[in-house]
Amino acid sequence: QVQLMESGGGLVQAGGSLRLSCVASGYNASAYSMNWFRQAPGKEREFVASLSAIGDMTAYSDSVKGRFTVSRDSAKNTHYLQMNSLKIEDTAVYYCNRNIFWGQGTQVTVSS
């Protein structure tokens, strides 16, 4: 049974950092690309970042490029989204995703 579980969200001041984790079960997460999305209240869900299985290629939306970094710990079957220099506009529920599978989401709130 494929499951994804995010953690690491919370309340942080603008300029601060958070690291989100996405633990996968039921499959080898290193064999597939992993995506990160976010959705703010009243907004459409938007793509944030991704990490490919082949070649470990990364992709970032323009709004987070240079501030966010994706990575993977294969031994832990876990993907990470490191978020630095957080802005108020980053406030959203963050989701990890692979194909049709989604985590439950973790809330990130940035205050100033």
C-alpha positions in Angstrom: 0.0 0.0 0.0 1.5 3.3 -1.2 1.4 6.0 1.4 3.1 9.4 1.7 3.4 11.3 5.0 4.6 14.9 5.3 5.9 16.4 8.5 8.0 19.4 9.6 5.5 22.2 9.0 4.9 24.9 11.5 5.0 28.6 12.3 8.1 30.6 11.5 9.1 34.2 11.1 9.9 35.7 7.8 13.5 35.0 6.9 13.6 31.8 8.9 13.9 28.2 7.7 12.0 24.9 7.8 12.7 21.4 6.5 9.7 19.4 5.4 10.0 15.6 5.3 8.0 13.2 3.1 8.2 9.5 4.3 7.1 7.0 1.7 5.9 3.5 2.4 4.8 0.7 0.2 7.3 1.4 -2.6 10.9 2.4 -3.2 10.6 6.2 -3.4 14.1 6.5 -4.9 12.9 4.8 -8.0 10.4 7.5 -8.9 10.3 11.3 -9.1 8.9 13.2 -6.2 7.0 16.4 -6.5 6.2 19.1 -4.0 3.1 21.3 -4.3 1.5 23.9 -2.1 -1.9 25.5 -1.8 -2.7 28.7 0.0 -6.3 29.6 1.1 -8.3 30.9 -1.9 -5.5 30.0 -4.3 -5.0 27.2 -6.8 -2.6 24.4 -6.0 0.8 25.3 -7.4 3.9 23.3 -8.3 6.9 24.0 -6.0 9.7 21.6 -6.8 10.6 18.1 -7.9 13.4 15.6 -7.8 13.8 13.0 -10.5 14.8 9.4 -10.0 17.0 9.3 -13.0 19.9 11.7 -12.8 18.6 13.4 -9.6 17.5 16.4 -11.6 15.8 19.1 -9.7 13.2 21.6 -10.8 11.8 24.7 -8.9 9.1 27.2 -9.5 10.4 30.7 -10.1 8.9 31.9 -6.8 11.1 29.5 -4.7 14.2 29.0 -6.8 17.3 29.9 -4.9 15.6 29.6 -1.6 14.2 26.0 -1.6 16.1 22.8 -2.1 14.9 19.2 -2.6 16.8 16.1 -1.6 16.4 12.5 -0.8 17.6 10.0 1.8 17.2 6.6 0.1 18.0 4.6 3.2 15.1 6.3 5.0 12.9 6.3 1.9 12.4 10.0 2.7 12.4 13.1 0.6 13.0 16.6 1.9 12.1 20.1 1.1 14.5 22.6 2.7 13.0 26.0 2.8 15.2 29.0 3.6 14.6 32.7 3.6 10.9 32.1 4.0 8.5 34.9 3.0 5.0 35.6 4.1 3.9 34.5 0.6 5.2 31.0 1.2 2.4 30.4 3.7 0.4 27.4 2.5 -0.3 23.7 3.0 2.5 21.8 1.4 2.1 18.4 -0.1 4.4 15.7 -1.5 3.2 13.8 -4.5 4.1 10.9 -6.8 1.7 10.1 -9.6 -1.7 9.6 -8.1 -0.4 9.5 -4.5 -0.5 12.5 -2.2 0.5 13.1 1.4 -2.0 14.6 3.8 -0.3 18.0 3.8 1.6 20.0 6.4 0.8 23.6 7.2 3.6 26.2 6.8 2.8 29.6 8.2 5.3 32.5 7.8 4.7 35.6 9.9 6.3 39.0 10.2 
